[in-house]
Amino acid sequence: MTAPVVEAVGTPQLASAVVTMAVNPVAGIVDGELLLIFGFCDEEDDLTIAEAGWTRRAYQQAISGSDTASAVWSKIAASEAGNYTMNIDTVTTRVLRANMIRISGFDETDDGMDATPTGVDTGANSDTHATPAIDTVTADALVLSYLGLQQVTGGDRTPPIGYTELFDAGSLTAICLASKTVSTPSTETPGPWSGCGVGADGGGITLAIRPVSAVVNTDIEVPTGPLR
């Protein structure tokens, strides 16, 4: 099997002192692709996507330091148009961040989820933060390590060893995503993101996307007549 492919990554977005934000669609969406939105709030508020069709796959609060919330939603693209809206469940304004990616070559069952996404409070006051382990069940699954951070310094985190950075945006608050193909089903434990700043704290989420299953050709013509 061939691993799912990240076809495009959007531009990470920031909205300050808001209770809602528009999430721009990633460019070039093709019907049938898997869309993922990665969201973050600098308090532990609930996060939702207003438009129909999105499934929240994971939600992780971080309460070990400065409270935060991180979430991931999925949807299979179908005549997408316009922006999407991420909301929080409070009238108190917050700092929100979000970004979208699109993926091809995935199994459409359950939006390609190869395992139940996992989340963890990654701790407080640390320069390194690791997203949790996940048990892949299919060869060539695409594993995604997502991190939402508060109280970071600088703007250049380093992804886990063996992972390819897809985006890393922000100073003070930040969202980061990296990917890795896991050739053999296993318990995949992403290493830590580093360079977060000694005062950083946040929430981490790990997902695994299942590749398209091998297709058996049933249109083979079977010869008839006497054997020779």
Residue, then its C-alpha position, 0 to 999 in steps of 0.5 A: m500500500t502507498a501512504p496517504v499524501v499531504e497534498a497542501v498545507g494552509t497558512p496558520q491563522l491568528a485571531s486575538a481578543v475574539v470568541t469566533m474566527a474564520v478558518n480559511p480553506v487550504a488552496g486547491i481542495v479536490d472533492g474526496e480529499l480528507l480535510l483536517i482543521f487544527g484549532f487552539c485556544d489560549e484558555e480551556d474553552d470548548l472548541t467547535i466548528a459551526e459548519a455541518g459535516w465536520t467531526r471533532r476527532a480529538y480535544q485536549q485541555a492543558i491545565s498544568g500551567s496556563d490553561t489551553a485547549s487544542a482540537v482536531w476536526s475531519k471532513i471529506a471534501a464535497s463541493e467546499a466553498g468559503n471559509y469555516t468558523m471556529n467558535i468557543d463556548t464563552v463570551t470572554t474573548r480569547v486568542l485563537r489559532a487554526n490551520m487546515i491541511r488536505i490529504s489524498g490516498f486515504d481510506e474513506t471509512d471513518d474519514g481515514m482514522d486508523a486508530t482513535p486519536t489520542g491527546v495529552d496535557t504535555g506539561a508546563n514550564s518545559d522547552t520540550h513537549a511530546t504528543p502521545a503514543i498511538d497504536t497504528v493497525t495498518a501498514d503505511a499509516l500517516v501519523l500526525s503529531y499536533l501541538g498547541l502551546q502557550q507561553v512559548t518563546g521564539g518562533d522556531r520549534t523543532p519537530p520530533i526526530g523522524y518527522t517532517e514539519l508541516f507547519d510551525a507558527g506563533s510566538l507566545t502562543a503557537i500551533c505546530l504539526a509534523s508527519k511521519t509514515v509508519s511502514t509497519p503497524s506498531t505503537e508509534t510514540p512521537g519524540p518531543w518537539s523542542g525549542c518551545g521555550v522554558g515556560a511553555d505549556g500546552g496540549g498534544i494530539t496524535l492521529a493516524i491516517r489509514p491508506v487506501s486498501a489494495v484493490v483487487n481486479t475482478d475484471i480478469e477474463v478467464p479462458t474457456g475451452p480445452l486445456r492444452 
